[in-house]
């Protein structure tokens, strides 16, 4: 049997098995997909212990950096972000991909934001890097990055320059923020947020796209909705990045659509929403 797993620490909360297994059932593939708790220290040993029945791995926190280092090749999104969330296992070694950026871009486009003129990212961690690549893929050219520590956003300034984007950084304590078509929040769902800062961010308008798919609604989403704005959670990102992983695991290419892909996508959506 062909085997796939999702690795991370913690991992019990992962919805990847439901998503991925729904896809393989729809495609008529008798593949297995399980969770495994793996930390950064044990990653290399665990990777080296896999036999030929393993076709690929999905990686979640805190393994995206060590997976990047382990990959013998990396796609463009992985190279830009320094992050790998997908490993395709082959005789010549693991091949790395980042489907997070594509997942954000596909979900925003599905929501009608396929060409945002202006955008904002809240946070400056690894997910913010994927969000910036996604916004660049959609054609955004002006992005404001709001961070608790502006110095932490230095790598995003460099990445914006590489992508041909104008990136400005503002502290979360700023008195006001620019208006934008979309705000992508990459803050953890349980992260505390000053209510004043939340209100100032919400005053900028546009859609709030919060990558969190647990701990909903977040403090920022509540502030957005209290002003009559639209706030959506990150389940769509999870869904679309998983679809791109299925493309990698079945065809080796995140750009190659699956057979009857719309039906596969709907089966995956139903697996996590119950619809």
LUMKOL-801314 format. One record per residue (C-alpha): residue number from 1; x, y, z. Coordinates in pm, 1 decimal. Layout:
! LUMKOL-801314
SITE, NUM, X, Y, Z;
...
END
This chain:
! LUMKOL-801314
SITE, 1, 0.0, 0.0, 0.0;
SITE, 2, 115.2, 352.9, -77.3;
SITE, 3, 160.2, 545.2, 246.1;
SITE, 4, 146.9, 916.5, 328.4;
SITE, 5, 168.4, 1095.4, 662.5;
SITE, 6, 145.2, 1438.6, 818.8;
SITE, 7, 418.3, 1521.2, 1070.4;
SITE, 8, 437.6, 1790.5, 1335.0;
SITE, 9, 440.2, 1859.6, 1705.7;
SITE, 10, 163.9, 1881.9, 1821.4;
SITE, 11, -21.6, 1685.0, 1555.8;
SITE, 12, -340.6, 1536.4, 1707.4;
SITE, 13, -545.1, 1840.2, 1595.0;
SITE, 14, -450.2, 1806.9, 1226.2;
SITE, 15, -738.1, 1780.0, 979.5;
SITE, 16, -508.9, 1666.0, 700.3;
SITE, 17, -609.8, 1297.0, 720.8;
SITE, 18, -978.7, 1377.8, 658.8;
SITE, 19, -893.3, 1606.8, 368.4;
SITE, 20, -640.8, 1384.0, 198.9;
SITE, 21, -825.6, 1055.4, 240.1;
SITE, 22, -1140.8, 1212.3, 92.0;
SITE, 23, -936.2, 1304.1, -214.8;
SITE, 24, -785.1, 958.2, -262.1;
SITE, 25, -1120.5, 784.4, -216.8;
SITE, 26, -1267.0, 1012.3, -485.7;
SITE, 27, -972.2, 935.9, -715.5;
SITE, 28, -1011.4, 562.3, -657.7;
SITE, 29, -672.4, 528.1, -486.4;
SITE, 30, -633.0, 287.5, -194.3;
SITE, 31, -369.0, 496.2, -17.3;
SITE, 32, -322.8, 546.0, 356.3;
SITE, 33, -264.5, 881.0, 526.8;
SITE, 34, -185.1, 901.7, 898.4;
SITE, 35, -53.1, 1142.0, 1162.7;
SITE, 36, 285.3, 1112.9, 1330.7;
SITE, 37, 419.0, 1328.9, 1610.9;
SITE, 38, 769.8, 1436.6, 1510.4;
SITE, 39, 979.8, 1723.0, 1645.5;
SITE, 40, 1279.0, 1899.9, 1492.9;
SITE, 41, 1532.9, 1692.4, 1686.8;
SITE, 42, 1398.8, 1357.5, 1566.8;
SITE, 43, 1306.1, 1465.9, 1211.5;
SITE, 44, 1617.4, 1346.3, 1026.5;
SITE, 45, 1616.1, 1005.9, 1197.0;
SITE, 46, 1244.8, 956.8, 1132.2;
SITE, 47, 1282.5, 1059.6, 767.7;
SITE, 48, 1572.5, 819.9, 722.4;
SITE, 49, 1373.8, 530.9, 868.1;
SITE, 50, 1096.7, 537.4, 604.5;
SITE, 51, 1073.9, 244.8, 364.0;
SITE, 52, 973.4, 242.5, -2.9;
SITE, 53, 601.2, 224.7, 77.3;
SITE, 54, 608.0, 595.2, 171.3;
SITE, 55, 529.4, 832.7, -113.8;
SITE, 56, 520.2, 1167.0, 66.8;
SITE, 57, 483.9, 1376.7, 378.5;
SITE, 58, 287.0, 1683.4, 477.9;
SITE, 59, 475.2, 1899.6, 727.2;
SITE, 60, 330.8, 2135.2, 983.8;
SITE, 61, 489.9, 2333.0, 1265.4;
SITE, 62, 770.8, 2319.9, 1366.5;
SITE, 63, 909.9, 2117.0, 1076.4;
SITE, 64, 888.2, 2342.6, 770.4;
SITE, 65, 1243.4, 2470.8, 814.4;
SITE, 66, 1406.7, 2130.5, 866.2;
SITE, 67, 1205.3, 1993.1, 573.0;
SITE, 68, 1342.9, 2275.9, 359.1;
SITE, 69, 1695.3, 2177.6, 460.2;
SITE, 70, 1629.7, 1809.4, 385.3;
SITE, 71, 1490.9, 1862.7, 33.8;
SITE, 72, 1717.6, 1783.7, -261.9;
SITE, 73, 1508.7, 2014.0, -484.8;
SITE, 74, 1259.6, 2288.1, -397.1;
SITE, 75, 988.5, 2463.3, -595.4;
SITE, 76, 984.6, 2841.9, -639.3;
SITE, 77, 744.8, 2905.0, -350.7;
SITE, 78, 966.3, 2703.4, -117.5;
SITE, 79, 1279.3, 2887.0, -229.9;
SITE, 80, 1113.1, 3225.6, -181.8;
SITE, 81, 977.7, 3145.8, 164.2;
SITE, 82, 1249.4, 2918.8, 299.1;
SITE, 83, 967.7, 2686.1, 402.8;
SITE, 84, 863.6, 2337.5, 287.8;
SITE, 85, 530.7, 2187.6, 390.6;
SITE, 86, 531.5, 1901.3, 138.5;
SITE, 87, 793.6, 1635.9, 65.3;
SITE, 88, 762.1, 1400.6, -230.8;
SITE, 89, 982.7, 1100.6, -154.2;
SITE, 90, 1185.3, 957.8, -441.5;
SITE, 91, 1489.9, 739.5, -501.9;
SITE, 92, 1714.8, 1044.1, -534.5;
SITE, 93, 1585.2, 1201.8, -213.0;
SITE, 94, 1293.5, 1414.4, -91.3;
SITE, 95, 1165.6, 1691.7, -320.8;
SITE, 96, 1027.4, 1996.2, -140.6;
SITE, 97, 726.6, 2217.0, -211.1;
SITE, 98, 545.5, 2501.3, -38.2;
SITE, 99, 170.1, 2478.1, -101.7;
SITE, 100, 75.9, 2728.6, 171.1;
SITE, 101, 131.1, 3028.1, -57.6;
SITE, 102, -70.4, 2868.9, -336.6;
SITE, 103, -345.0, 2775.2, -91.4;
SITE, 104, -385.7, 3137.1, 20.2;
SITE, 105, -379.3, 3266.8, -338.6;
SITE, 106, -636.6, 3013.4, -460.5;
SITE, 107, -874.0, 3081.0, -173.0;
SITE, 108, -853.2, 3459.2, -210.2;
SITE, 109, -915.7, 3427.7, -583.4;
SITE, 110, -1214.6, 3202.2, -513.8;
SITE, 111, -1351.8, 3481.4, -293.8;
SITE, 112, -1321.2, 3734.5, -577.7;
SITE, 113, -992.9, 3892.5, -464.9;
SITE, 114, -790.0, 3776.7, -761.1;
SITE, 115, -632.4, 4120.6, -822.3;
SITE, 116, -605.0, 4312.4, -492.6;
SITE, 117, -454.3, 4656.7, -547.6;
SITE, 118, -351.9, 4707.9, -185.5;
SITE, 119, -309.2, 4458.0, 93.6;
SITE, 120, -199.4, 4426.5, 454.4;
SITE, 121, -36.4, 4141.4, 642.8;
SITE, 122, -59.2, 4124.0, 1021.8;
SITE, 123, 233.2, 3930.0, 1166.1;
SITE, 124, 588.8, 3867.7, 1049.1;
SITE, 125, 646.6, 3494.0, 1090.1;
SITE, 126, 671.1, 3207.0, 843.0;
SITE, 127, 304.6, 3222.4, 743.6;
SITE, 128, 340.4, 3594.9, 670.9;
SITE, 129, 612.8, 3505.4, 421.2;
SITE, 130, 377.6, 3264.1, 242.3;
SITE, 131, 105.0, 3530.6, 250.7;
SITE, 132, 336.2, 3783.7, 83.1;
SITE, 133, 423.5, 3535.7, -192.7;
SITE, 134, 51.1, 3464.1, -239.2;
SITE, 135, -33.3, 3834.4, -267.1;
SITE, 136, 246.4, 3879.4, -519.1;
SITE, 137, 107.8, 3587.7, -719.0;
SITE, 138, -229.6, 3766.9, -728.5;
SITE, 139, -71.2, 4088.6, -852.8;
SITE, 140, -66.8, 4304.0, -538.8;
SITE, 141, 204.3, 4568.0, -561.1;
SITE, 142, 158.5, 4760.4, -233.7;
SITE, 143, 158.8, 4571.5, 95.5;
SITE, 144, 167.8, 4701.0, 451.6;
SITE, 145, 314.9, 4461.4, 708.2;
SITE, 146, 199.7, 4523.1, 1065.1;
SITE, 147, 414.8, 4358.0, 1331.3;
SITE, 148, 455.1, 4375.8, 1707.4;
SITE, 149, 829.1, 4408.1, 1645.9;
SITE, 150, 888.8, 4586.9, 1313.8;
SITE, 151, 1249.2, 4465.3, 1304.9;
SITE, 152, 1114.6, 4110.1, 1268.7;
SITE, 153, 974.7, 4207.7, 926.7;
SITE, 154, 1316.0, 4279.3, 769.3;
SITE, 155, 1306.6, 3956.2, 567.2;
SITE, 156, 964.8, 4053.4, 429.8;
SITE, 157, 1106.1, 4381.4, 302.6;
SITE, 158, 1379.7, 4189.2, 121.1;
SITE, 159, 1131.2, 3939.3, -19.2;
SITE, 160, 900.7, 4218.5, -137.1;
SITE, 161, 1189.2, 4370.9, -329.9;
SITE, 162, 1262.1, 4036.2, -496.3;
SITE, 163, 895.1, 4007.3, -593.1;
SITE, 164, 876.4, 4363.4, -728.2;
SITE, 165, 638.9, 4476.1, -452.4;
SITE, 166, 642.4, 4791.6, -240.9;
SITE, 167, 637.4, 4671.8, 120.0;
SITE, 168, 606.3, 4910.1, 414.1;
SITE, 169, 627.2, 4808.5, 779.4;
SITE, 170, 424.0, 4955.5, 1065.2;
SITE, 171, 424.7, 4871.6, 1436.5;
SITE, 172, 108.7, 4721.1, 1583.0;
SITE, 173, 104.7, 5021.0, 1819.1;
SITE, 174, 67.9, 5273.1, 1532.2;
SITE, 175, -204.8, 5537.8, 1561.6;
SITE, 176, -352.1, 5447.4, 1222.0;
SITE, 177, -307.5, 5203.8, 936.2;
SITE, 178, -354.4, 5230.5, 562.1;
SITE, 179, -681.6, 5125.8, 403.6;
SITE, 180, -656.9, 4803.9, 202.5;
SITE, 181, -858.1, 4567.2, -13.7;
SITE, 182, -763.0, 4270.6, 205.5;
SITE, 183, -592.0, 4213.8, 539.4;
SITE, 184, -428.6, 3874.8, 588.2;
SITE, 185, -383.8, 3799.6, 956.5;
SITE, 186, -119.6, 3539.0, 1034.7;
SITE, 187, -139.9, 3575.2, 1413.4;
SITE, 188, -201.6, 3256.2, 1615.0;
SITE, 189, -568.1, 3223.0, 1706.1;
SITE, 190, -501.6, 3235.8, 2079.3;
SITE, 191, -265.6, 3534.5, 2056.5;
SITE, 192, -379.3, 3830.4, 2270.4;
SITE, 193, -447.1, 4148.4, 2074.8;
SITE, 194, -486.3, 4500.6, 2212.9;
SITE, 195, -850.2, 4601.1, 2145.4;
SITE, 196, -737.9, 4949.1, 2037.3;
SITE, 197, -498.6, 4803.2, 1778.9;
SITE, 198, -772.7, 4568.5, 1658.0;
SITE, 199, -1013.5, 4859.5, 1608.9;
SITE, 200, -753.3, 5063.3, 1421.1;
SITE, 201, -680.1, 4772.2, 1189.4;
SITE, 202, -1051.3, 4716.4, 1128.4;
SITE, 203, -1097.8, 5084.2, 1041.9;
SITE, 204, -888.3, 5026.0, 728.3;
SITE, 205, -1175.2, 4830.3, 574.8;
SITE, 206, -1160.5, 4554.3, 316.3;
SITE, 207, -1186.8, 4181.2, 376.2;
SITE, 208, -1019.3, 4024.0, 679.5;
SITE, 209, -867.5, 3692.7, 576.3;
SITE, 210, -758.5, 3520.2, 896.7;
SITE, 211, -547.4, 3209.2, 836.0;
SITE, 212, -665.1, 3058.2, 1166.2;
SITE, 213, -901.3, 2761.1, 1128.3;
SITE, 214, -940.4, 2695.4, 1500.8;
SITE, 215, -1002.3, 2941.2, 1787.0;
SITE, 216, -1270.4, 3117.0, 1582.4;
SITE, 217, -1365.4, 3398.1, 1594.0;
SITE, 218, -1035.0, 3562.6, 1674.2;
SITE, 219, -1011.2, 3897.9, 1852.4;
SITE, 220, -937.9, 4066.5, 1519.9;
SITE, 221, -1236.6, 3900.0, 1352.0;
SITE, 222, -1466.1, 4024.2, 1629.6;
SITE, 223, -1336.0, 4378.9, 1583.8;
SITE, 224, -1389.8, 4352.9, 1208.0;
SITE, 225, -1744.6, 4228.1, 1237.8;
SITE, 226, -1834.8, 4486.6, 1502.5;
SITE, 227, -1771.4, 4751.1, 1234.8;
SITE, 228, -1983.7, 4566.4, 979.8;
SITE, 229, -1684.7, 4427.8, 790.7;
SITE, 230, -1641.8, 4079.0, 647.1;
SITE, 231, -1408.3, 3835.9, 821.8;
SITE, 232, -1335.3, 3483.7, 697.7;
SITE, 233, -1131.4, 3207.4, 856.0;
SITE, 234, -853.1, 2997.8, 709.5;
SITE, 235, -1035.8, 2673.9, 635.4;
SITE, 236, -1024.4, 2758.7, 264.7;
SITE, 237, -646.5, 2798.0, 280.1;
SITE, 238, -621.3, 2458.1, 448.9;
SITE, 239, -842.7, 2305.3, 180.7;
SITE, 240, -661.0, 2452.2, -118.0;
SITE, 241, -308.9, 2387.4, 8.8;
SITE, 242, -412.6, 2026.1, 70.2;
SITE, 243, -547.0, 1999.8, -285.3;
SITE, 244, -209.6, 2119.8, -415.9;
SITE, 245, -41.0, 1855.7, -198.0;
SITE, 246, -263.2, 1588.0, -352.6;
SITE, 247, -145.3, 1708.3, -694.9;
SITE, 248, 215.6, 1669.7, -578.0;
SITE, 249, 161.1, 1322.8, -430.2;
SITE, 250, -25.7, 1190.3, -735.0;
SITE, 251, 147.4, 1364.4, -1026.1;
SITE, 252, 460.4, 1523.5, -878.7;
SITE, 253, 352.5, 1873.8, -983.4;
SITE, 254, 138.7, 2125.9, -788.3;
SITE, 255, 50.2, 2298.3, -1117.7;
SITE, 256, -103.2, 1987.5, -1278.8;
SITE, 257, -480.6, 1964.7, -1215.1;
SITE, 258, -627.6, 1637.8, -1092.2;
SITE, 259, -872.4, 1432.0, -1295.5;
SITE, 260, -1225.0, 1559.0, -1214.9;
SITE, 261, -1067.3, 1811.0, -976.8;
SITE, 262, -1388.2, 1996.1, -888.2;
SITE, 263, -1542.7, 1675.1, -758.6;
SITE, 264, -1226.7, 1600.9, -558.3;
SITE, 265, -1230.0, 1950.9, -409.5;
SITE, 266, -1594.5, 1921.8, -306.9;
SITE, 267, -1530.6, 1583.6, -143.7;
SITE, 268, -1244.2, 1735.4, 54.9;
SITE, 269, -1456.9, 2033.2, 155.5;
SITE, 270, -1737.8, 1804.4, 274.2;
SITE, 271, -1488.5, 1598.5, 476.7;
SITE, 272, -1404.1, 1895.3, 700.9;
SITE, 273, -1733.2, 2087.2, 700.8;
SITE, 274, -1979.7, 1798.0, 711.4;
SITE, 275, -2170.2, 1941.7, 414.0;
END
